Amino acid sequence: MEQYDVIIVGAGLAGLQCARLLGRQGLHVLLVDRKPSLDHSIHTTGIFVRRTLEDFDLPEDCLGPPVRHVRLYSPARRSLDLESPHDEFRVGRMGRLYQRLLDNCLRAGVEWLPATRYAGHSDLKNALVVRLDGNGFSRWASTRYLVGADGASSRVARDLGLDLNGKWIVGVEEVFDGVPLAGPTRLHCFLDPRLAPGYLAWAVHDGEQVHVGVGGYPSRFDPQAALQEFRASLHGIVDLSRSKLVERRGGRIPVGGVLQHLANARGLLAGDAAGAVSPLTAGGLDPCMRLSSLAAKVIGAYLMSEDPGALAAYSGELFRARFVSRLWMRRVVSQVRQPALVELACAAMRLPILDSFAWHVFFGRGSFPDVEAELAPEPAV
């Protein structure tokens, strides 16, 4: 049975970031993912915000052109334009980015096991024995620590006895090439509780690709039907008549905030499995990068010292206070079901005091706490 210091389940952004940083610490790391290739079944739109772009050295050729303009639409399609003096967003070419991060993991000594599913674990003295199932085979590996980066419905979280996500929305989107761009690159956001109950519909055009999607509470809409209706309604906003559909994406997005119990002596959670997503905007890439960087530092300190106190820095209790206002706003948004109320709120946002609120939601730099600035290794790619 092969022995590892850390086994990481899930090779999304969180798993890749954590694996790379642990490998650079000299730890023996196994990274496992059920997909045969990382450019298959991508779930995220991949919108990176300015704070992430400034703090993490993401490869330039894995990012689309910058976006400074946001247009917010009411249910009646009345619009409010917001513009930042900074490059606020860039859409990641996620398949390419995942592969680049994986290459960096391999250079750091991380072992890679694709097309393999985590099937459970058992305790053995001071280690875990992890069962990994592939196509027609099972193998067992021993590890000192287990990381669940396996998404919003994490099996690792359940098996470790850690907290589970209980609130989420569902998002689906399509990615198009060959769409003409009239004017500046722009993020179009549509507030419509009928098409996207509890969240929004979006079309982001960065001059190279267009992402068109809808998200909402799964009990209150049919995502595929809503996406089809929304896409057909974009005439005059985004011209998809001669476009080429290159990808479809979808998945669950946790919106209950960072979970309280994220770690114990056997393992911890990262990314969506940890609920590291903004409860209000459902943006998860910045918290994902920051929390997984912190996770790598905490794991390294714990395995070196074997002191459970080293895990105290990775408690959700330390982070949830930052999101109290966003959690309350999420509850308010989830209860709004009447388009007339949303229309009224959108009209109010044209007033100077609420216009600044809308500007802050889209362009503000508040995000996941900067605890990793002191605790985690420098995030170079």
Order of alpha helices (4+ residues) and beta strands (2+ residues): beta-alpha-beta-beta-alpha-beta-beta-beta-alpha-beta-beta-beta-beta-alpha-beta-beta-beta-beta-alpha-beta-beta-alpha-alpha-alpha-alpha-alpha-alpha
